[in-house]
C-alpha cells in the first residue's frame, strides 16, 4: 500500500542565490534554514530569527554543567547576512541555540522572545528588550493592521534527574493575524517544538491554538549523560501523529556530535506509519514556503 506521506526536497543553492531568495521570498510565509535550529522566518510583514547559532565546523558549544558538543557542519547564515529583524525567538539558553557569536554580533536592541530563565541570562549580556514568557503566555508584534502572535508552549528537555541540569525550554506557536482587532483573521499558524521530548500534553497546542499549517520539530535524539534529551525518529513521528499537520519541516538533526538520530530515520518512521501530510526537508541555505 502506498504511503500517504509526501516528501519534498530542496536543492542547495549558491550563497548568492540564497541571498537573492532571502530578499525575494516566493510567498508571504517562508523559512531560510541556517542549520541546527537557526531559521530566518518571513511571516507576512514580519521577520524573525530563531535560535541563533553561528559556530563553524569544529567549534564547540557549551551546554552547561561541564557538557560540550562539537559542531560537525558549517552554518548557512551569519550575522552579516541578516536583514532587519522584528525579533529573535529563542527556545532556551544552550550554546548550540545562542552562541558567543550571537552575543557579540547581534543587535542588543532587538526584542528577544524566550523563557524567563533565558531572558535573565540575556539581560546580563546586554540584551534588554526581552519578552520572558511563561507557558501559554503570548507576545505580539504589530505592523499596521497585521499582528504576529507568539504563544509559549511548555516542553521537557531533560527527563528525570536531568530536568534540574538542563535549562527550561519552550516551544512556540506563531500566528499571522490580518485585519486588525475588528475583523481579525488568523491566516497562518505554525508550531516550532523547541528542544522538547515528545509528551502527550503537546496535544494542547491544538486545543488552545487551533489547527496548524506546519510543524517544525527539533529532532536529533540528542544524548546527554547517556539519556535522550531531544526527540528521536520515533518521538518525532509521535508528534506528527498527534498534531496531524499538513506540512512537517524537520530541523536540528545532524549539526552536532551529540545528535544520534539522523533525519533519514525520521523519514523512514513517518513513512512506515503512513502518517498523513507532507514532509518538507530543507537543506542549509535553502528557502522554502511554510504554507501547505
Secondary structure as the mmCIF struct_conf table of DSSP 4:
data_model
#
loop_
_struct_conf.conf_type_id
_struct_conf.id
_struct_conf.beg_label_comp_id
_struct_conf.beg_label_asym_id
_struct_conf.beg_label_seq_id
_struct_conf.end_label_comp_id
_struct_conf.end_label_asym_id
_struct_conf.end_label_seq_id
BEND BEND1 UNK A 4 UNK A 4
STRN STRN1 UNK A 6 UNK A 8
HELX_LH_PP_P HELX_LH_PP_P1 UNK A 11 UNK A 14
HELX_RH_AL_P HELX_RH_AL_P1 UNK A 15 UNK A 23
BEND BEND2 UNK A 24 UNK A 24
BEND BEND3 UNK A 26 UNK A 28
STRN STRN2 UNK A 29 UNK A 35
TURN_TY1_P TURN_TY1_P1 UNK A 36 UNK A 37
STRN STRN3 UNK A 38 UNK A 43
TURN_TY1_P TURN_TY1_P2 UNK A 44 UNK A 45
STRN STRN4 UNK A 46 UNK A 50
BEND BEND4 UNK A 51 UNK A 51
HELX_LH_PP_P HELX_LH_PP_P2 UNK A 55 UNK A 56
TURN_TY1_P TURN_TY1_P3 UNK A 57 UNK A 58
STRN STRN5 UNK A 60 UNK A 64
TURN_TY1_P TURN_TY1_P4 UNK A 65 UNK A 66
STRN STRN6 UNK A 67 UNK A 70
STRN STRN7 UNK A 71 UNK A 71
BEND BEND5 UNK A 73 UNK A 73
BEND BEND6 UNK A 76 UNK A 76
HELX_RH_3T_P HELX_RH_3T_P1 UNK A 79 UNK A 81
BEND BEND7 UNK A 86 UNK A 86
STRN STRN8 UNK A 87 UNK A 89
BEND BEND8 UNK A 91 UNK A 91
TURN_TY1_P TURN_TY1_P5 UNK A 95 UNK A 97
BEND BEND9 UNK A 98 UNK A 98
HELX_RH_AL_P HELX_RH_AL_P2 UNK A 100 UNK A 105
BEND BEND10 UNK A 106 UNK A 106
TURN_TY1_P TURN_TY1_P6 UNK A 108 UNK A 109
BEND BEND11 UNK A 110 UNK A 110
STRN STRN9 UNK A 112 UNK A 115
HELX_RH_AL_P HELX_RH_AL_P3 UNK A 116 UNK A 124
TURN_TY1_P TURN_TY1_P7 UNK A 125 UNK A 126
STRN STRN10 UNK A 130 UNK A 133
TURN_TY1_P TURN_TY1_P8 UNK A 135 UNK A 136
STRN STRN11 UNK A 138 UNK A 143
TURN_TY1_P TURN_TY1_P9 UNK A 144 UNK A 145
STRN STRN12 UNK A 146 UNK A 154
BEND BEND12 UNK A 158 UNK A 158
HELX_RH_3T_P HELX_RH_3T_P2 UNK A 160 UNK A 164
TURN_TY1_P TURN_TY1_P10 UNK A 165 UNK A 165
BEND BEND13 UNK A 166 UNK A 166
HELX_LH_PP_P HELX_LH_PP_P3 UNK A 167 UNK A 168
STRN STRN13 UNK A 170 UNK A 178
BEND BEND14 UNK A 179 UNK A 179
BEND BEND15 UNK A 181 UNK A 181
TURN_TY1_P TURN_TY1_P11 UNK A 182 UNK A 183
STRN STRN14 UNK A 185 UNK A 192
BEND BEND16 UNK A 195 UNK A 195
HELX_RH_3T_P HELX_RH_3T_P3 UNK A 200 UNK A 203
HELX_RH_AL_P HELX_RH_AL_P4 UNK A 204 UNK A 209
BEND BEND17 UNK A 213 UNK A 213
STRN STRN15 UNK A 214 UNK A 216
STRN STRN16 UNK A 218 UNK A 218
STRN STRN17 UNK A 220 UNK A 220
STRN STRN18 UNK A 223 UNK A 224
TURN_TY1_P TURN_TY1_P12 UNK A 225 UNK A 226
STRN STRN19 UNK A 227 UNK A 228
BEND BEND18 UNK A 230 UNK A 230
HELX_RH_AL_P HELX_RH_AL_P5 UNK A 233 UNK A 243
BEND BEND19 UNK A 246 UNK A 246
STRN STRN20 UNK A 247 UNK A 248
STRN STRN21 UNK A 251 UNK A 251
BEND BEND20 UNK A 252 UNK A 255
STRN STRN22 UNK A 256 UNK A 256
TURN_TY1_P TURN_TY1_P13 UNK A 257 UNK A 258
STRN STRN23 UNK A 261 UNK A 261
HELX_RH_AL_P HELX_RH_AL_P6 UNK A 263 UNK A 273
TURN_TY1_P TURN_TY1_P14 UNK A 274 UNK A 274
BEND BEND21 UNK A 276 UNK A 277
STRN STRN24 UNK A 278 UNK A 280
TURN_TY1_P TURN_TY1_P15 UNK A 284 UNK A 285
STRN STRN25 UNK A 287 UNK A 289
#
